[in-house]
């Protein structure tokens, strides 16, 4: 049983160290900027929709 676990760990390490293609720093930075930009745009859209909904609801149900 212990031998199977050790063999599994060695195989995992070999795959991560030698067979996996890691992104370059430039690719990683570009991807992070795309995700950040998309997140900000989505947050802005949600904020605008929330503000519009709040305005409509305050018009329908005044305090």
CHARMM-style PDB file with segment names, atoms N, HN, CA, C and O in Angstrom:
ATOM      1  N   UNK     1       0.833  -1.197   0.000  1.00  0.00      PROA
ATOM      2  CA  UNK     1       0.000   0.000   0.000  1.00  0.00      PROA
ATOM      3  C   UNK     1       0.875   1.258   0.000  1.00  0.00      PROA
ATOM      4  O   UNK     1       0.625   2.195  -0.758  1.00  0.00      PROA
ATOM      5  N   UNK     2       1.897   1.270   0.852  1.00  0.00      PROA
ATOM      6  HN  UNK     2       2.100   0.509   1.468  1.00  0.00      PROA
ATOM      7  CA  UNK     2       2.792   2.430   0.938  1.00  0.00      PROA
ATOM      8  C   UNK     2       3.540   2.634  -0.378  1.00  0.00      PROA
ATOM      9  O   UNK     2       3.793   3.769  -0.784  1.00  0.00      PROA
ATOM     10  N   UNK     3       3.890   1.534  -1.041  1.00  0.00      PROA
ATOM     11  HN  UNK     3       3.683   0.613  -0.711  1.00  0.00      PROA
ATOM     12  CA  UNK     3       4.616   1.615  -2.305  1.00  0.00      PROA
ATOM     13  C   UNK     3       3.755   2.264  -3.393  1.00  0.00      PROA
ATOM     14  O   UNK     3       4.271   3.016  -4.220  1.00  0.00      PROA
ATOM     15  N   UNK     4       2.446   1.979  -3.399  1.00  0.00      PROA
ATOM     16  HN  UNK     4       2.027   1.369  -2.728  1.00  0.00      PROA
ATOM     17  CA  UNK     4       1.535   2.591  -4.360  1.00  0.00      PROA
ATOM     18  C   UNK     4       1.457   4.101  -4.160  1.00  0.00      PROA
ATOM     19  O   UNK     4       1.434   4.862  -5.127  1.00  0.00      PROA
ATOM     20  N   UNK     5       1.418   4.529  -2.904  1.00  0.00      PROA
ATOM     21  HN  UNK     5       1.437   3.911  -2.118  1.00  0.00      PROA
ATOM     22  CA  UNK     5       1.337   5.964  -2.590  1.00  0.00      PROA
ATOM     23  C   UNK     5       2.609   6.673  -3.032  1.00  0.00      PROA
ATOM     24  O   UNK     5       2.545   7.754  -3.618  1.00  0.00      PROA
ATOM     25  N   UNK     6       3.758   6.076  -2.756  1.00  0.00      PROA
ATOM     26  HN  UNK     6       3.809   5.199  -2.280  1.00  0.00      PROA
ATOM     27  CA  UNK     6       5.036   6.664  -3.154  1.00  0.00      PROA
ATOM     28  C   UNK     6       5.131   6.729  -4.674  1.00  0.00      PROA
ATOM     29  O   UNK     6       5.578   7.736  -5.222  1.00  0.00      PROA
ATOM     30  N   UNK     7       4.722   5.681  -5.353  1.00  0.00      PROA
ATOM     31  HN  UNK     7       4.358   4.862  -4.908  1.00  0.00      PROA
ATOM     32  CA  UNK     7       4.755   5.659  -6.816  1.00  0.00      PROA
ATOM     33  C   UNK     7       3.824   6.729  -7.383  1.00  0.00      PROA
ATOM     34  O   UNK     7       4.172   7.400  -8.355  1.00  0.00      PROA
ATOM     35  N   UNK     8       2.657   6.890  -6.790  1.00  0.00      PROA
ATOM     36  HN  UNK     8       2.375   6.345  -6.001  1.00  0.00      PROA
ATOM     37  CA  UNK     8       1.713   7.918  -7.233  1.00  0.00      PROA
ATOM     38  C   UNK     8       2.320   9.318  -7.071  1.00  0.00      PROA
ATOM     39  O   UNK     8       2.211  10.148  -7.973  1.00  0.00      PROA
ATOM     40  N   UNK     9       2.950   9.576  -5.941  1.00  0.00      PROA
ATOM     41  HN  UNK     9       3.039   8.901  -5.209  1.00  0.00      PROA
ATOM     42  CA  UNK     9       3.573  10.885  -5.698  1.00  0.00      PROA
ATOM     43  C   UNK     9       4.708  11.143  -6.687  1.00  0.00      PROA
ATOM     44  O   UNK     9       4.851  12.260  -7.184  1.00  0.00      PROA
ATOM     45  N   UNK    10       5.508  10.132  -6.973  1.00  0.00      PROA
ATOM     46  HN  UNK    10       5.392   9.224  -6.569  1.00  0.00      PROA
ATOM     47  CA  UNK    10       6.596  10.296  -7.941  1.00  0.00      PROA
ATOM     48  C   UNK    10       6.051  10.587  -9.334  1.00  0.00      PROA
ATOM     49  O   UNK    10       6.596  11.426 -10.052  1.00  0.00      PROA
ATOM     50  N   UNK    11       4.989   9.904  -9.714  1.00  0.00      PROA
ATOM     51  HN  UNK    11       4.547   9.223  -9.131  1.00  0.00      PROA
ATOM     52  CA  UNK    11       4.381  10.121 -11.019  1.00  0.00      PROA
ATOM     53  C   UNK    11       3.808  11.526 -11.125  1.00  0.00      PROA
ATOM     54  O   UNK    11       3.970  12.194 -12.146  1.00  0.00      PROA
ATOM     55  N   UNK    12       3.136  11.974 -10.064  1.00  0.00      PROA
ATOM     56  HN  UNK    12       3.005  11.431  -9.234  1.00  0.00      PROA
ATOM     57  CA  UNK    12       2.575  13.334 -10.051  1.00  0.00      PROA
ATOM     58  C   UNK    12       3.683  14.375 -10.174  1.00  0.00      PROA
ATOM     59  O   UNK    12       3.561  15.321 -10.953  1.00  0.00      PROA
ATOM     60  N   UNK    13       4.751  14.209  -9.419  1.00  0.00      PROA
ATOM     61  HN  UNK    13       4.850  13.441  -8.787  1.00  0.00      PROA
ATOM     62  CA  UNK    13       5.867  15.148  -9.488  1.00  0.00      PROA
ATOM     63  C   UNK    13       6.486  15.170 -10.880  1.00  0.00      PROA
ATOM     64  O   UNK    13       6.783  16.239 -11.413  1.00  0.00      PROA
ATOM     65  N   UNK    14       6.680  14.003 -11.462  1.00  0.00      PROA
ATOM     66  HN  UNK    14       6.439  13.135 -11.028  1.00  0.00      PROA
ATOM     67  CA  UNK    14       7.272  13.924 -12.800  1.00  0.00      PROA
ATOM     68  C   UNK    14       6.399  14.653 -13.815  1.00  0.00      PROA
ATOM     69  O   UNK    14       6.911  15.376 -14.670  1.00  0.00      PROA
ATOM     70  N   UNK    15       5.086  14.466 -13.723  1.00  0.00      PROA
ATOM     71  HN  UNK    15       4.671  13.879 -13.029  1.00  0.00      PROA
ATOM     72  CA  UNK    15       4.189  15.135 -14.661  1.00  0.00      PROA
ATOM     73  C   UNK    15       4.214  16.648 -14.480  1.00  0.00      PROA
ATOM     74  O   UNK    15       4.247  17.388 -15.463  1.00  0.00      PROA
ATOM     75  N   UNK    16       4.199  17.113 -13.231  1.00  0.00      PROA
ATOM     76  HN  UNK    16       4.173  16.511 -12.433  1.00  0.00      PROA
ATOM     77  CA  UNK    16       4.216  18.558 -12.976  1.00  0.00      PROA
ATOM     78  C   UNK    16       5.550  19.197 -13.341  1.00  0.00      PROA
ATOM     79  O   UNK    16       5.584  20.333 -13.816  1.00  0.00      PROA
ATOM     80  N   UNK    17       6.635  18.484 -13.125  1.00  0.00      PROA
ATOM     81  HN  UNK    17       6.607  17.562 -12.739  1.00  0.00      PROA
ATOM     82  CA  UNK    17       7.957  19.065 -13.354  1.00  0.00      PROA
ATOM     83  C   UNK    17       8.404  18.977 -14.818  1.00  0.00      PROA
ATOM     84  O   UNK    17       9.123  19.856 -15.294  1.00  0.00      PROA
ATOM     85  N   UNK    18       7.993  17.941 -15.525  1.00  0.00      PROA
ATOM     86  HN  UNK    18       7.410  17.227 -15.138  1.00  0.00      PROA
ATOM     87  CA  UNK    18       8.562  17.713 -16.849  1.00  0.00      PROA
ATOM     88  C   UNK    18       7.557  17.724 -18.000  1.00  0.00      PROA
ATOM     89  O   UNK    18       7.938  17.995 -19.138  1.00  0.00      PROA
ATOM     90  N   UNK    19       6.288  17.436 -17.730  1.00  0.00      PROA
ATOM     91  HN  UNK    19       5.979  17.216 -16.805  1.00  0.00      PROA
ATOM     92  CA  UNK    19       5.326  17.300 -18.817  1.00  0.00      PROA
ATOM     93  C   UNK    19       4.333  18.458 -18.906  1.00  0.00      PROA
ATOM     94  O   UNK    19       3.610  18.578 -19.895  1.00  0.00      PROA
ATOM     95  N   UNK    20       4.293  19.294 -17.897  1.00  0.00      PROA
ATOM     96  HN  UNK    20       4.880  19.196 -17.093  1.00  0.00      PROA
ATOM     97  CA  UNK    20       3.342  20.407 -17.871  1.00  0.00      PROA
ATOM     98  C   UNK    20       3.971  21.635 -18.520  1.00  0.00      PROA
ATOM     99  O   UNK    20       5.142  21.941 -18.292  1.00  0.00      PROA
ATOM    100  N   UNK    21       3.178  22.334 -19.331  1.00  0.00      PROA
ATOM    101  HN  UNK    21       2.227  22.085 -19.515  1.00  0.00      PROA
ATOM    102  CA  UNK    21       3.633  23.576 -19.936  1.00  0.00      PROA
ATOM    103  C   UNK    21       3.145  24.738 -19.082  1.00  0.00      PROA
ATOM    104  O   UNK    21       1.941  24.969 -18.969  1.00  0.00      PROA
ATOM    105  N   UNK    22       4.066  25.457 -18.491  1.00  0.00      PROA
ATOM    106  HN  UNK    22       5.044  25.270 -18.583  1.00  0.00      PROA
ATOM    107  CA  UNK    22       3.708  26.583 -17.635  1.00  0.00      PROA
ATOM    108  C   UNK    22       3.711  27.864 -18.470  1.00  0.00      PROA
ATOM    109  O   UNK    22       4.531  28.004 -19.377  1.00  0.00      PROA
ATOM    110  N   UNK    23       2.797  28.807 -18.173  1.00  0.00      PROA
ATOM    111  HN  UNK    23       2.131  28.694 -17.436  1.00  0.00      PROA
ATOM    112  CA  UNK    23       2.766  30.064 -18.942  1.00  0.00      PROA
ATOM    113  C   UNK    23       3.972  30.937 -18.615  1.00  0.00      PROA
ATOM    114  O   UNK    23       4.538  30.875 -17.524  1.00  0.00      PROA
ATOM    115  N   UNK    24       4.346  31.754 -19.600  1.00  0.00      PROA
ATOM    116  HN  UNK    24       3.887  31.805 -20.486  1.00  0.00      PROA
ATOM    117  CA  UNK    24       5.433  32.701 -19.353  1.00  0.00      PROA
ATOM    118  C   UNK    24       4.896  33.846 -18.497  1.00  0.00      PROA
ATOM    119  O   UNK    24       3.688  33.972 -18.296  1.00  0.00      PROA
ATOM    120  N   UNK    25       5.801  34.671 -17.999  1.00  0.00      PROA
ATOM    121  HN  UNK    25       6.783  34.569 -18.162  1.00  0.00      PROA
ATOM    122  CA  UNK    25       5.399  35.800 -17.165  1.00  0.00      PROA
ATOM    123  C   UNK    25       4.513  36.770 -17.954  1.00  0.00      PROA
ATOM    124  O   UNK    25       3.549  37.310 -17.412  1.00  0.00      PROA
ATOM    125  N   UNK    26       4.839  36.990 -19.232  1.00  0.00      PROA
ATOM    126  HN  UNK    26       5.622  36.551 -19.672  1.00  0.00      PROA
ATOM    127  CA  UNK    26       4.045  37.891 -20.069  1.00  0.00      PROA
ATOM    128  C   UNK    26       2.636  37.335 -20.298  1.00  0.00      PROA
ATOM    129  O   UNK    26       1.656  38.078 -20.241  1.00  0.00      PROA
ATOM    130  N   UNK    27       2.538  36.031 -20.557  1.00  0.00      PROA
ATOM    131  HN  UNK    27       3.334  35.427 -20.603  1.00  0.00      PROA
ATOM    132  CA  UNK    27       1.220  35.417 -20.749  1.00  0.00      PROA
ATOM    133  C   UNK    27       0.390  35.496 -19.471  1.00  0.00      PROA
ATOM    134  O   UNK    27      -0.809  35.767 -19.518  1.00  0.00      PROA
ATOM    135  N   UNK    28       1.023  35.263 -18.356  1.00  0.00      PROA
ATOM    136  HN  UNK    28       1.998  35.043 -18.319  1.00  0.00      PROA
ATOM    137  CA  UNK    28       0.333  35.312 -17.070  1.00  0.00      PROA
ATOM    138  C   UNK    28      -0.150  36.725 -16.753  1.00  0.00      PROA
ATOM    139  O   UNK    28      -1.267  36.911 -16.270  1.00  0.00      PROA
ATOM    140  N   UNK    29       0.695  37.716 -17.026  1.00  0.00      PROA
ATOM    141  HN  UNK    29       1.602  37.564 -17.418  1.00  0.00      PROA
ATOM    142  CA  UNK    29       0.321  39.109 -16.799  1.00  0.00      PROA
ATOM    143  C   UNK    29      -0.827  39.503 -17.710  1.00  0.00      PROA
ATOM    144  O   UNK    29      -1.765  40.168 -17.269  1.00  0.00      PROA
ATOM    145  N   UNK    30      -0.768  39.106 -18.968  1.00  0.00      PROA
ATOM    146  HN  UNK    30      -0.006  38.566 -19.326  1.00  0.00      PROA
ATOM    147  CA  UNK    30      -1.839  39.421 -19.914  1.00  0.00      PROA
ATOM    148  C   UNK    30      -3.164  38.788 -19.466  1.00  0.00      PROA
ATOM    149  O   UNK    30      -4.204  39.447 -19.476  1.00  0.00      PROA
ATOM    150  N   UNK    31      -3.121  37.540 -19.082  1.00  0.00      PROA
ATOM    151  HN  UNK    31      -2.276  37.006 -19.073  1.00  0.00      PROA
ATOM    152  CA  UNK    31      -4.334  36.859 -18.627  1.00  0.00      PROA
ATOM    153  C   UNK    31      -4.908  37.520 -17.379  1.00  0.00      PROA
ATOM    154  O   UNK    31      -6.124  37.661 -17.251  1.00  0.00      PROA
ATOM    155  N   UNK    32      -4.042  37.920 -16.467  1.00  0.00      PROA
ATOM    156  HN  UNK    32      -3.054  37.805 -16.571  1.00  0.00      PROA
ATOM    157  CA  UNK    32      -4.506  38.582 -15.247  1.00  0.00      PROA
ATOM    158  C   UNK    32      -5.161  39.923 -15.572  1.00  0.00      PROA
ATOM    159  O   UNK    32      -6.161  40.287 -14.954  1.00  0.00      PROA
ATOM    160  N   UNK    33      -4.612  40.654 -16.528  1.00  0.00      PROA
ATOM    161  HN  UNK    33      -3.800  40.358 -17.031  1.00  0.00      PROA
ATOM    162  CA  UNK    33      -5.200  41.939 -16.913  1.00  0.00      PROA
ATOM    163  C   UNK    33      -6.555  41.750 -17.592  1.00  0.00      PROA
ATOM    164  O   UNK    33      -7.467  42.551 -17.385  1.00  0.00      PROA
ATOM    165  N   UNK    34      -6.692  40.707 -18.393  1.00  0.00      PROA
ATOM    166  HN  UNK    34      -5.951  40.056 -18.561  1.00  0.00      PROA
ATOM    167  CA  UNK    34      -7.975  40.419 -19.037  1.00  0.00      PROA
ATOM    168  C   UNK    34      -9.028  40.096 -17.978  1.00  0.00      PROA
ATOM    169  O   UNK    34     -10.152  40.594 -18.047  1.00  0.00      PROA
ATOM    170  N   UNK    35      -8.670  39.270 -17.009  1.00  0.00      PROA
ATOM    171  HN  UNK    35      -7.757  38.866 -16.953  1.00  0.00      PROA
ATOM    172  CA  UNK    35      -9.609  38.910 -15.943  1.00  0.00      PROA
ATOM    173  C   UNK    35      -9.961  40.137 -15.111  1.00  0.00      PROA
ATOM    174  O   UNK    35     -11.127  40.325 -14.763  1.00  0.00      PROA
ATOM    175  N   UNK    36      -8.988  40.968 -14.788  1.00  0.00      PROA
ATOM    176  HN  UNK    36      -8.041  40.816 -15.070  1.00  0.00      PROA
ATOM    177  CA  UNK    36      -9.245  42.179 -14.015  1.00  0.00      PROA
ATOM    178  C   UNK    36     -10.157  43.132 -14.769  1.00  0.00      PROA
ATOM    179  O   UNK    36     -11.089  43.687 -14.187  1.00  0.00      PROA
ATOM    180  N   UNK    37      -9.903  43.328 -16.050  1.00  0.00      PROA
ATOM    181  HN  UNK    37      -9.146  42.877 -16.523  1.00  0.00      PROA
ATOM    182  CA  UNK    37     -10.733  44.215 -16.864  1.00  0.00      PROA
ATOM    183  C   UNK    37     -12.166  43.692 -16.958  1.00  0.00      PROA
ATOM    184  O   UNK    37     -13.118  44.454 -16.791  1.00  0.00      PROA
ATOM    185  N   UNK    38     -12.320  42.408 -17.224  1.00  0.00      PROA
ATOM    186  HN  UNK    38     -11.547  41.789 -17.360  1.00  0.00      PROA
ATOM    187  CA  UNK    38     -13.656  41.819 -17.317  1.00  0.00      PROA
ATOM    188  C   UNK    38     -14.397  41.934 -15.993  1.00  0.00      PROA
ATOM    189  O   UNK    38     -15.596  42.214 -15.976  1.00  0.00      PROA
ATOM    190  N   UNK    39     -13.696  41.722 -14.887  1.00  0.00      PROA
ATOM    191  HN  UNK    39     -12.722  41.495 -14.901  1.00  0.00      PROA
ATOM    192  CA  UNK    39     -14.321  41.826 -13.567  1.00  0.00      PROA
ATOM    193  C   UNK    39     -14.803  43.247 -13.299  1.00  0.00      PROA
ATOM    194  O   UNK    39     -15.899  43.446 -12.775  1.00  0.00      PROA
ATOM    195  N   UNK    40     -13.988  44.231 -13.656  1.00  0.00      PROA
ATOM    196  HN  UNK    40     -13.097  44.069 -14.082  1.00  0.00      PROA
ATOM    197  CA  UNK    40     -14.391  45.622 -13.452  1.00  0.00      PROA
ATOM    198  C   UNK    40     -15.582  46.002 -14.323  1.00  0.00      PROA
ATOM    199  O   UNK    40     -16.480  46.709 -13.865  1.00  0.00      PROA
ATOM    200  N   UNK    41     -15.602  45.548 -15.561  1.00  0.00      PROA
ATOM    201  HN  UNK    41     -14.872  44.974 -15.933  1.00  0.00      PROA
ATOM    202  CA  UNK    41     -16.717  45.845 -16.456  1.00  0.00      PROA
ATOM    203  C   UNK    41     -18.001  45.203 -15.930  1.00  0.00      PROA
ATOM    204  O   UNK    41     -19.052  45.845 -15.911  1.00  0.00      PROA
ATOM    205  N   UNK    42     -17.923  43.962 -15.510  1.00  0.00      PROA
ATOM    206  HN  UNK    42     -17.069  43.441 -15.525  1.00  0.00      PROA
ATOM    207  CA  UNK    42     -19.104  43.284 -14.970  1.00  0.00      PROA
ATOM    208  C   UNK    42     -19.587  43.967 -13.702  1.00  0.00      PROA
ATOM    209  O   UNK    42     -20.793  44.119 -13.507  1.00  0.00      PROA
ATOM    210  N   UNK    43     -18.665  44.385 -12.831  1.00  0.00      PROA
ATOM    211  HN  UNK    43     -17.685  44.262 -12.989  1.00  0.00      PROA
ATOM    212  CA  UNK    43     -19.050  45.093 -11.609  1.00  0.00      PROA
ATOM    213  C   UNK    43     -19.730  46.413 -11.947  1.00  0.00      PROA
ATOM    214  O   UNK    43     -20.701  46.791 -11.291  1.00  0.00      PROA
ATOM    215  N   UNK    44     -19.241  47.111 -12.948  1.00  0.00      PROA
ATOM    216  HN  UNK    44     -18.452  46.804 -13.480  1.00  0.00      PROA
ATOM    217  CA  UNK    44     -19.849  48.370 -13.365  1.00  0.00      PROA
ATOM    218  C   UNK    44     -21.256  48.137 -13.915  1.00  0.00      PROA
ATOM    219  O   UNK    44     -22.172  48.896 -13.600  1.00  0.00      PROA
ATOM    220  N   UNK    45     -21.438  47.106 -14.725  1.00  0.00      PROA
ATOM    221  HN  UNK    45     -20.693  46.489 -14.981  1.00  0.00      PROA
ATOM    222  CA  UNK    45     -22.761  46.791 -15.273  1.00  0.00      PROA
ATOM    223  C   UNK    45     -23.736  46.449 -14.146  1.00  0.00      PROA
ATOM    224  O   UNK    45     -24.875  46.916 -14.154  1.00  0.00      PROA
ATOM    225  N   UNK    46     -23.306  45.651 -13.191  1.00  0.00      PROA
ATOM    226  HN  UNK    46     -22.380  45.272 -13.185  1.00  0.00      PROA
ATOM    227  CA  UNK    46     -24.167  45.293 -12.065  1.00  0.00      PROA
ATOM    228  C   UNK    46     -24.516  46.536 -11.249  1.00  0.00      PROA
ATOM    229  O   UNK    46     -25.656  46.682 -10.807  1.00  0.00      PROA
ATOM    230  N   UNK    47     -23.553  47.427 -11.045  1.00  0.00      PROA
ATOM    231  HN  UNK    47     -22.628  47.308 -11.404  1.00  0.00      PROA
ATOM    232  CA  UNK    47     -23.818  48.661 -10.300  1.00  0.00      PROA
ATOM    233  C   UNK    47     -24.864  49.519 -11.008  1.00  0.00      PROA
ATOM    234  O   UNK    47     -25.780  50.036 -10.369  1.00  0.00      PROA
ATOM    235  N   UNK    48     -24.728  49.672 -12.330  1.00  0.00      PROA
ATOM    236  HN  UNK    48     -23.983  49.252 -12.849  1.00  0.00      PROA
ATOM    237  CA  UNK    48     -25.688  50.473 -13.097  1.00  0.00      PROA
ATOM    238  C   UNK    48     -27.075  49.838 -13.042  1.00  0.00      PROA
ATOM    239  O   UNK    48     -28.071  50.536 -12.849  1.00  0.00      PROA
ATOM    240  N   UNK    49     -27.145  48.525 -13.210  1.00  0.00      PROA
ATOM    241  HN  UNK    49     -26.336  47.958 -13.366  1.00  0.00      PROA
ATOM    242  CA  UNK    49     -28.441  47.846 -13.152  1.00  0.00      PROA
ATOM    243  C   UNK    49     -29.064  47.983 -11.761  1.00  0.00      PROA
ATOM    244  O   UNK    49     -30.270  48.199 -11.645  1.00  0.00      PROA
ATOM    245  N   UNK    50     -28.268  47.860 -10.727  1.00  0.00      PROA
ATOM    246  HN  UNK    50     -27.288  47.684 -10.821  1.00  0.00      PROA
ATOM    247  CA  UNK    50     -28.764  48.000  -9.361  1.00  0.00      PROA
ATOM    248  C   UNK    50     -29.273  49.416  -9.109  1.00  0.00      PROA
ATOM    249  O   UNK    50     -30.317  49.600  -8.484  1.00  0.00      PROA
ATOM    250  N   UNK    51     -28.545  50.406  -9.588  1.00  0.00      PROA
ATOM    251  HN  UNK    51     -27.697  50.257 -10.096  1.00  0.00      PROA
ATOM    252  CA  UNK    51     -28.975  51.795  -9.417  1.00  0.00      PROA
ATOM    253  C   UNK    51     -30.278  52.065 -10.161  1.00  0.00      PROA
ATOM    254  O   UNK    51     -31.165  52.742  -9.642  1.00  0.00      PROA
ATOM    255  N   UNK    52     -30.390  51.539 -11.373  1.00  0.00      PROA
ATOM    256  HN  UNK    52     -29.669  50.989 -11.795  1.00  0.00      PROA
ATOM    257  CA  UNK    52     -31.621  51.718 -12.145  1.00  0.00      PROA
ATOM    258  C   UNK    52     -32.785  51.020 -11.453  1.00  0.00      PROA
ATOM    259  O   UNK    52     -33.877  51.581 -11.360  1.00  0.00      PROA
ATOM    260  N   UNK    53     -32.567  49.827 -10.977  1.00  0.00      PROA
ATOM    261  HN  UNK    53     -31.681  49.371 -11.053  1.00  0.00      PROA
ATOM    262  CA  UNK    53     -33.623  49.089 -10.280  1.00  0.00      PROA
ATOM    263  C   UNK    53     -34.045  49.818  -9.003  1.00  0.00      PROA
ATOM    264  O   UNK    53     -35.234  49.899  -8.694  1.00  0.00      PROA
ATOM    265  N   UNK    54     -33.071  50.346  -8.267  1.00  0.00      PROA
ATOM    266  HN  UNK    54     -32.106  50.280  -8.518  1.00  0.00      PROA
ATOM    267  CA  UNK    54     -33.379  51.093  -7.049  1.00  0.00      PROA
ATOM    268  C   UNK    54     -34.208  52.334  -7.383  1.00  0.00      PROA
ATOM    269  O   UNK    54     -35.150  52.659  -6.659  1.00  0.00      PROA
ATOM    270  N   UNK    55     -33.867  53.030  -8.474  1.00  0.00      PROA
ATOM    271  HN  UNK    55     -33.103  52.766  -9.062  1.00  0.00      PROA
ATOM    272  CA  UNK    55     -34.615  54.212  -8.890  1.00  0.00      PROA
ATOM    273  C   UNK    55     -36.053  53.849  -9.253  1.00  0.00      PROA
ATOM    274  O   UNK    55     -36.994  54.527  -8.838  1.00  0.00      PROA
ATOM    275  N   UNK    56     -36.220  52.776 -10.029  1.00  0.00      PROA
ATOM    276  HN  UNK    56     -35.456  52.225 -10.365  1.00  0.00      PROA
ATOM    277  CA  UNK    56     -37.570  52.350 -10.423  1.00  0.00      PROA
ATOM    278  C   UNK    56     -38.376  51.941  -9.199  1.00  0.00      PROA
ATOM    279  O   UNK    56     -39.544  52.310  -9.078  1.00  0.00      PROA
ATOM    280  N   UNK    57     -37.774  51.191  -8.297  1.00  0.00      PROA
ATOM    281  HN  UNK    57     -36.825  50.891  -8.395  1.00  0.00      PROA
ATOM    282  CA  UNK    57     -38.497  50.741  -7.105  1.00  0.00      PROA
ATOM    283  C   UNK    57     -38.840  51.902  -6.184  1.00  0.00      PROA
ATOM    284  O   UNK    57     -39.903  51.901  -5.563  1.00  0.00      PROA
ATOM    285  N   UNK    58     -37.956  52.895  -6.084  1.00  0.00      PROA
ATOM    286  HN  UNK    58     -37.093  52.896  -6.588  1.00  0.00      PROA
ATOM    287  CA  UNK    58     -38.284  54.044  -5.239  1.00  0.00      PROA
ATOM    288  C   UNK    58     -39.367  54.917  -5.876  1.00  0.00      PROA
ATOM    289  O   UNK    58     -40.078  55.636  -5.174  1.00  0.00      PROA
ATOM    290  N   UNK    59     -39.491  54.854  -7.202  1.00  0.00      PROA
ATOM    291  HN  UNK    59     -38.914  54.270  -7.772  1.00  0.00      PROA
ATOM    292  CA  UNK    59     -40.563  55.578  -7.887  1.00  0.00      PROA
ATOM    293  C   UNK    59     -41.903  54.850  -7.690  1.00  0.00      PROA
ATOM    294  O   UNK    59     -42.942  55.489  -7.522  1.00  0.00      PROA
ATOM    295  N   UNK    60     -41.870  53.551  -7.711  1.00  0.00      PROA
ATOM    296  HN  UNK    60     -41.026  53.032  -7.847  1.00  0.00      PROA
ATOM    297  CA  UNK    60     -43.101  52.757  -7.564  1.00  0.00      PROA
ATOM    298  C   UNK    60     -43.552  52.735  -6.110  1.00  0.00      PROA
ATOM    299  O   UNK    60     -44.742  52.876  -5.827  1.00  0.00      PROA
ATOM    300  N   UNK    61     -42.623  52.561  -5.195  1.00  0.00      PROA
ATOM    301  HN  UNK    61     -41.656  52.447  -5.424  1.00  0.00      PROA
ATOM    302  CA  UNK    61     -42.924  52.477  -3.764  1.00  0.00      PROA
ATOM    303  C   UNK    61     -42.233  53.618  -3.017  1.00  0.00      PROA
ATOM    304  O   UNK    61     -41.185  53.401  -2.409  1.00  0.00      PROA
ATOM    305  N   UNK    62     -42.791  54.817  -3.047  1.00  0.00      PROA
ATOM    306  HN  UNK    62     -43.643  54.994  -3.540  1.00  0.00      PROA
ATOM    307  CA  UNK    62     -42.125  55.936  -2.364  1.00  0.00      PROA
ATOM    308  C   UNK    62     -42.229  55.780  -0.841  1.00  0.00      PROA
ATOM    309  O   UNK    62     -43.162  55.163  -0.327  1.00  0.00      PROA
ATOM    310  N   UNK    63     -41.269  56.341  -0.152  1.00  0.00      PROA
ATOM    311  HN  UNK    63     -40.511  56.843  -0.570  1.00  0.00      PROA
ATOM    312  CA  UNK    63     -41.280  56.292   1.319  1.00  0.00      PROA
ATOM    313  C   UNK    63     -42.203  57.297   1.870  1.00  0.00      PROA
ATOM    314  OT1 UNK    63     -42.344  57.404   3.088  1.00  0.00      PROA
TER     315      UNK     63
END
